[in-house]
Amino acid sequence: MKIEAHHLLPLLFAGHAFSSVTLILLNKNIALVFPYAFTTVFLQNFGTLFGAAFLHIIRVHPLRFPPKRFLLRLLINAVWLVGVLWASIVALQKVSVPLYVLARNTVPFQTALLDWAILGSELNARTLWGLALTFIGTTIYTTADMEVDSTGISYAMLNTVLVASICVYESATMKMVKAELSPIQMNFSRVLFTTPFLVLPLYFEWFRGEEGATTLPFDEIIRILRNEPVVTFQIAVSAILAFSIGNFLLSLQARVSATTIQLANMGYKFATTLLSRFTHPSEVKLVGWLGYAICTAGLVQYAVRPSSKKTSSGGATPSKKGTGTAEFTTTGGGRESHTTTSSSERKTRNRSSSSPDKSKARNGTRRTSPRERVVRRERSRKRSRQKE
């Protein structure tokens, strides 16, 4: 059964939300009892490779090697991805989930800044004001978090920079390759290319233990995986989620902008914070939750725009200036969809939509519909047969 496009997008966002929230909480559990970040990344990547290969074997979704002209971009993506995953797990080892979430809440603004710097999108006062509120709220919460760790904050902020930049990079890459590679094929390729870049980090993590240690870290890793079934199960589930979240993310990147995805992450992270109060409770002063509210207010005022004017056809008119952020537009059928358009794209669209009217005015003729053209062709054929 084929799913229509306007039904597929909400399903992709729902799948991405579930995978994102569950994977953060699982990675927090894993990081506390299994302090081997590169090994965790390797095992989760193996889950992605296994999932894609399984779909290929049962002929649900065939795999294909990417064209040569995309190899360099995928290799750069692979190095970037290793850094993102490693920094995320190390940060979760050292900071609470709410603090990790607040750090990640700065990602939409960093993405908007990158959109402005790279794609030429415009930054307005609303974006800058939201950015200021977010950083103020994050700072207040950080000072009130009793589990704060300066090293953990550094890793968390490093992760946000890497996530924001890779999201813009992957969004541009996915739009280039989507005609030749599906999201599953793209996800398989980028994860496969991370393997060579994990060899050296894994060697140091497995065979270079602390001075004076009687056993190698590799032996300890094997012991945990054999004797701690709960940890092994959590790693296995996280590997499945790593496969799903990568495919959901790349599918969204082929359809919506990078900033739209990060704005959706705002809702994911709020749900993660609520659930973490039950799964990983942390001691936070009351003023810390005030900081959390300020940070969230900054994101909300950035994301929620004033209502736009209505056109005669009942659709919402887009704002005149592109800011690189998500907008909600209403299509003819009354369905909401996430769209992002730059000012240059809108100018091109307006020129193309107005050109038929101008040509009609110049020629003084009415454009014929496809049905009318078919009827005319049939009439001409009948006339030619009658003449014969």
C-alpha positions as CSV (number, residue, x, y, z in Angstrom):
1,M,0.0,0.0,0.0
2,K,1.5,3.3,-1.1
3,I,1.4,6.1,1.5
4,E,0.5,9.6,0.2
5,A,3.1,12.3,0.6
6,H,1.0,14.4,3.0
7,H,0.5,11.4,5.2
8,L,4.1,10.3,5.0
9,L,5.7,13.4,6.5
10,P,3.8,13.2,9.9
11,L,4.8,9.5,10.1
12,L,8.4,10.4,9.5
13,F,8.4,13.0,12.2
14,A,6.6,10.6,14.6
15,G,9.2,7.9,14.0
16,H,12.1,10.3,14.3
17,A,10.6,11.6,17.6
18,F,10.2,8.2,19.1
19,S,13.7,7.1,18.1
20,S,15.3,10.4,19.3
21,V,13.7,10.4,22.8
22,T,14.3,6.7,23.4
23,L,17.8,6.7,22.1
24,I,18.9,9.6,24.4
25,L,17.5,7.9,27.5
26,L,19.0,4.5,26.5
27,N,22.4,6.1,25.7
28,K,22.3,7.7,29.2
29,N,21.8,4.3,30.7
30,I,24.6,2.8,28.6
31,A,27.0,5.6,29.3
32,L,26.7,5.2,33.1
33,V,27.5,1.4,33.1
34,F,29.5,1.0,29.9
35,P,32.1,3.8,29.7
36,Y,33.4,2.9,26.3
37,A,32.1,5.5,23.9
38,F,33.8,4.4,20.7
39,T,32.8,0.8,21.3
40,T,29.2,1.9,21.8
41,V,29.4,3.9,18.5
42,F,30.9,0.9,16.7
43,L,28.1,-1.5,18.0
44,Q,25.3,1.0,17.1
45,N,26.8,1.5,13.6
46,F,27.0,-2.3,13.2
47,G,23.2,-2.4,13.9
48,T,22.6,0.1,11.1
49,L,24.7,-1.9,8.7
50,F,23.0,-5.1,9.7
51,G,19.6,-3.6,9.3
52,A,20.2,-2.3,5.9
53,A,21.9,-5.5,4.8
54,F,19.0,-7.6,6.1
55,L,16.5,-5.5,4.0
56,H,18.7,-6.0,1.0
57,I,18.9,-9.8,1.5
58,I,15.1,-10.2,1.9
59,R,14.7,-8.0,-1.2
60,V,12.7,-5.3,0.6
61,H,15.1,-2.5,-0.2
62,P,18.2,-3.2,-2.4
63,L,21.5,-1.5,-1.6
64,R,23.7,0.1,-4.1
65,F,27.2,1.7,-3.9
66,P,27.1,5.5,-4.3
67,P,28.4,7.1,-7.5
68,K,32.0,8.1,-7.4
69,R,31.3,11.8,-7.6
70,F,29.7,11.6,-4.1
71,L,32.4,9.6,-2.4
72,L,34.4,12.6,-1.1
73,R,31.3,14.1,0.4
74,L,30.4,10.8,2.1
75,L,33.9,10.4,3.5
76,I,33.7,13.9,5.0
77,N,30.3,13.0,6.4
78,A,31.6,9.8,7.9
79,V,34.4,11.6,9.9
80,W,31.8,14.2,11.0
81,L,29.4,11.5,12.1
82,V,32.0,9.7,14.3
83,G,32.6,13.0,16.1
84,V,28.9,13.7,16.6
85,L,28.1,10.2,18.1
86,W,31.2,10.1,20.3
87,A,30.7,13.6,21.7
88,S,27.0,12.8,22.4
89,I,27.8,9.6,24.4
90,V,30.7,11.2,26.4
91,A,28.5,14.2,27.3
92,L,25.8,11.9,28.6
93,Q,28.4,10.2,30.8
94,K,29.1,13.5,32.6
95,V,26.0,15.7,32.6
96,S,22.3,15.2,33.5
97,V,19.7,14.7,30.8
98,P,18.0,18.1,31.2
99,L,21.3,19.9,30.9
100,Y,22.2,17.8,27.9
101,V,18.8,18.8,26.4
102,L,19.3,22.5,27.1
103,A,22.6,22.4,25.3
104,R,21.0,20.7,22.4
105,N,18.3,23.4,22.4
106,T,20.9,25.8,21.0
107,V,21.2,23.7,17.9
108,P,18.3,25.4,15.9
109,F,20.0,28.8,16.4
110,Q,23.4,27.5,15.4
111,T,21.7,25.9,12.3
112,A,20.0,29.3,11.5
113,L,23.4,31.0,11.8
114,L,24.9,28.4,9.4
115,D,22.0,28.8,7.0
116,W,22.7,32.6,7.1
117,A,26.4,32.2,6.6
118,I,26.3,29.4,3.9
119,L,22.9,29.6,2.2
120,G,22.4,33.4,2.5
121,S,19.2,33.2,4.7
122,E,18.4,36.4,6.5
123,L,18.7,36.8,10.3
124,N,16.2,39.1,12.0
125,A,15.7,40.5,15.4
126,R,13.3,37.7,16.4
127,T,16.0,35.1,15.8
128,L,18.7,37.0,17.7
129,W,16.3,37.7,20.6
130,G,15.4,34.0,20.8
131,L,19.1,33.1,20.7
132,A,19.8,35.4,23.7
133,L,16.9,34.0,25.8
134,T,18.1,30.5,25.1
135,F,21.7,31.1,26.2
136,I,20.5,33.1,29.3
137,G,18.2,30.2,30.3
138,T,20.9,27.6,29.7
139,T,23.4,29.6,31.8
140,I,20.9,29.9,34.7
141,Y,20.1,26.2,34.6
142,T,23.8,25.2,34.5
143,T,24.6,27.2,37.7
144,A,21.7,25.4,39.5
145,D,22.4,21.9,38.3
146,M,24.0,20.0,41.2
147,E,25.5,17.4,38.8
148,V,27.2,20.0,36.6
149,D,30.6,19.0,35.2
150,S,32.7,21.5,33.3
151,T,34.2,18.7,31.1
152,G,30.7,17.4,30.4
153,I,29.4,20.8,29.4
154,S,32.4,21.2,27.0
155,Y,31.5,17.9,25.4
156,A,27.8,18.8,25.2
157,M,28.5,22.1,23.5
158,L,30.9,20.4,21.1
159,N,28.2,18.0,20.3
160,T,25.7,20.9,19.5
161,V,28.2,22.5,17.1
162,L,28.8,19.2,15.3
163,V,25.1,18.4,15.1
164,A,24.2,21.9,13.8
165,S,26.9,21.8,11.1
166,I,26.4,18.2,10.1
167,C,22.6,18.8,9.7
168,V,23.2,21.6,7.2
169,Y,25.8,19.5,5.4
170,E,23.7,16.4,5.2
171,S,20.6,18.3,4.2
172,A,22.6,19.7,1.2
173,T,24.1,16.3,0.4
174,M,20.7,14.5,0.6
175,K,19.2,16.9,-1.8
176,M,22.0,16.2,-4.2
177,V,21.9,12.4,-4.1
178,K,18.2,11.8,-3.5
179,A,17.6,11.1,-7.2
180,E,20.2,8.3,-7.1
181,L,20.2,7.1,-3.5
182,S,17.4,6.4,-1.1
183,P,17.6,7.4,2.6
184,I,18.4,3.8,3.6
185,Q,21.1,3.5,0.9
186,M,22.6,6.9,2.0
187,N,22.5,5.9,5.7
188,F,24.2,2.6,4.9
189,S,26.9,4.3,2.9
190,R,27.7,7.0,5.4
191,V,27.8,4.5,8.3
192,L,29.9,2.1,6.3
193,F,32.5,4.8,5.6
194,T,32.8,5.5,9.4
195,T,34.4,2.0,9.9
196,P,38.0,2.9,8.8
197,F,37.9,6.0,11.0
198,L,36.9,4.0,14.0
199,V,39.9,1.6,13.8
200,L,42.5,3.8,15.5
201,P,40.1,5.0,18.3
202,L,39.0,1.5,19.0
203,Y,42.6,0.3,19.2
204,F,43.4,2.8,21.9
205,E,40.1,2.2,23.8
206,W,40.5,-1.6,23.7
207,F,44.2,-2.2,24.2
208,R,45.6,0.9,25.9
209,G,44.4,0.6,29.5
210,E,45.4,2.7,32.4
211,E,48.9,2.3,33.7
212,G,49.1,-0.4,36.3
213,A,45.9,-2.1,35.2
214,T,46.0,-5.9,35.4
215,T,43.5,-6.5,32.5
216,L,43.0,-4.9,29.2
217,P,39.8,-2.8,28.6
218,F,38.9,-5.2,25.8
219,D,38.6,-8.0,28.4
220,E,36.4,-5.8,30.6
221,I,34.2,-5.0,27.6
222,I,33.7,-8.8,26.8
223,R,33.0,-9.5,30.5
224,I,30.3,-6.8,30.6
225,L,28.6,-8.0,27.4
226,R,28.6,-11.6,28.6
227,N,27.6,-11.1,32.2
228,E,25.3,-8.0,32.1
229,P,22.3,-9.1,29.9
230,V,20.5,-5.8,30.7
231,V,23.4,-3.7,29.3
232,T,23.7,-6.0,26.3
233,F,20.0,-5.8,25.6
234,Q,20.1,-2.0,25.9
235,I,23.0,-1.8,23.4
236,A,21.2,-4.1,21.0
237,V,18.0,-1.9,21.2
238,S,20.1,1.2,20.8
239,A,21.6,-0.3,17.6
240,I,18.1,-0.8,16.2
241,L,17.1,2.7,17.1
242,A,20.4,4.0,15.5
243,F,19.3,2.3,12.3
244,S,15.8,3.8,12.4
245,I,16.8,7.3,13.5
246,G,19.3,7.6,10.7
247,N,16.8,6.6,8.1
248,F,14.1,8.9,9.5
249,L,16.5,11.8,9.6
250,L,17.7,11.4,6.1
251,S,14.2,11.0,4.8
252,L,13.2,14.3,6.5
253,Q,16.3,16.0,5.2
254,A,15.3,15.2,1.7
255,R,11.9,16.8,2.3
256,V,12.3,19.8,4.7
257,S,15.0,22.2,5.7
258,A,17.7,21.6,8.4
259,T,16.2,24.3,10.7
260,T,12.7,22.7,10.4
261,I,14.1,19.4,11.7
262,Q,15.9,21.2,14.6
263,L,12.6,23.0,15.5
264,A,10.9,19.6,15.6
265,N,13.7,18.5,17.9
266,M,12.5,21.1,20.4
267,G,9.4,19.1,21.1
268,Y,11.4,15.8,21.2
269,K,13.8,17.3,23.8
270,F,10.9,18.6,26.0
271,A,9.4,15.1,26.1
272,T,12.9,13.7,26.9
273,T,13.2,16.1,29.8
274,L,9.9,15.1,31.3
275,L,10.6,11.3,31.0
276,S,14.1,11.8,32.4
277,R,12.6,13.1,35.7
278,F,11.4,9.5,36.2
279,T,14.2,7.5,34.5
280,H,17.2,9.6,35.6
281,P,16.2,12.1,38.3
282,S,18.8,14.8,39.1
283,E,19.0,17.3,41.9
284,V,18.3,20.8,40.5
285,K,17.6,24.0,42.5
286,L,14.3,25.8,41.8
287,V,16.0,28.6,40.0
288,G,17.3,26.0,37.6
289,W,13.8,25.3,36.4
290,L,13.3,29.0,35.9
291,G,16.3,29.0,33.6
292,Y,14.8,26.0,31.8
293,A,11.5,27.9,31.3
294,I,13.4,31.0,29.9
295,C,15.3,28.8,27.5
296,T,12.1,27.1,26.3
297,A,10.5,30.6,25.9
298,G,13.3,31.6,23.7
299,L,12.8,28.6,21.5
300,V,9.0,29.1,21.4
301,Q,9.1,32.8,20.4
302,Y,11.7,31.9,17.7
303,A,9.5,29.1,16.3
304,V,6.0,30.6,16.6
305,R,5.6,33.4,14.2
306,P,2.8,36.0,14.0
307,S,-0.2,34.9,11.9
308,S,0.3,35.7,8.3
309,K,-2.2,37.4,6.0
310,K,-4.6,35.2,4.0
311,T,-4.7,35.1,0.3
312,S,-8.0,35.1,-1.7
313,S,-7.7,31.3,-2.2
314,G,-7.6,30.7,1.5
315,G,-3.9,29.8,1.8
316,A,-1.4,31.5,4.1
317,T,0.9,33.9,2.4
318,P,4.6,33.4,3.2
319,S,6.6,36.1,4.9
320,K,8.5,38.4,2.6
321,K,12.0,37.7,4.0
322,G,13.5,34.3,4.3
323,T,15.1,33.6,7.7
324,G,16.1,30.0,7.1
325,T,13.4,28.9,9.6
326,A,10.4,26.7,9.3
327,E,7.1,28.1,8.3
328,F,3.6,26.6,8.4
329,T,1.7,27.0,5.2
330,T,-1.8,25.7,4.4
331,T,-2.2,23.9,1.1
332,G,-5.4,23.9,-1.0
333,G,-6.7,20.8,0.8
334,G,-6.4,22.4,4.3
335,R,-3.4,20.3,5.3
336,E,-0.4,21.7,7.2
337,S,3.0,21.0,5.9
338,H,6.5,22.2,7.0
339,T,8.1,24.3,4.3
340,T,11.2,26.5,4.2
341,T,11.7,28.9,1.3
342,S,14.5,31.4,0.8
343,S,13.8,34.9,-0.7
344,S,15.5,33.9,-3.9
345,E,13.4,30.8,-4.2
346,R,10.2,32.8,-3.7
347,K,11.3,35.4,-6.3
348,T,11.9,32.6,-8.9
349,R,8.5,31.1,-8.0
350,N,6.7,34.4,-8.4
351,R,8.3,35.1,-11.7
352,S,7.4,31.6,-13.1
353,S,3.8,31.8,-11.8
354,S,3.3,35.3,-13.3
355,S,4.8,34.6,-16.7
356,P,1.8,32.7,-18.2
357,D,-0.5,35.7,-17.4
358,K,1.9,38.1,-19.0
359,S,2.2,36.0,-22.1
360,K,-1.6,35.7,-22.3
361,A,-1.9,39.5,-22.1
362,R,0.7,39.9,-24.8
363,N,-0.8,37.4,-27.2
364,G,-4.4,38.1,-26.4
365,T,-5.2,34.4,-26.4
366,R,-6.4,31.9,-23.8
367,R,-4.2,29.0,-22.7
368,T,-5.8,25.7,-23.7
369,S,-6.2,22.9,-21.2
370,P,-4.7,19.4,-21.8
371,R,-8.3,18.1,-22.3
372,E,-9.0,20.6,-25.0
373,R,-5.8,19.7,-26.8
374,V,-6.7,16.0,-26.8
375,V,-10.2,16.8,-28.2
376,R,-8.6,18.9,-30.9
377,R,-6.2,16.2,-31.9
378,E,-9.1,13.7,-32.1
379,R,-11.0,16.0,-34.4
380,S,-8.1,16.5,-36.7
381,R,-7.6,12.7,-37.0
382,K,-11.3,12.3,-37.9
383,R,-11.0,14.9,-40.6
384,S,-7.9,13.3,-42.1
385,R,-9.7,9.9,-42.1
386,Q,-12.7,11.4,-43.9
387,K,-10.5,13.0,-46.6
388,E,-8.9,9.6,-47.2
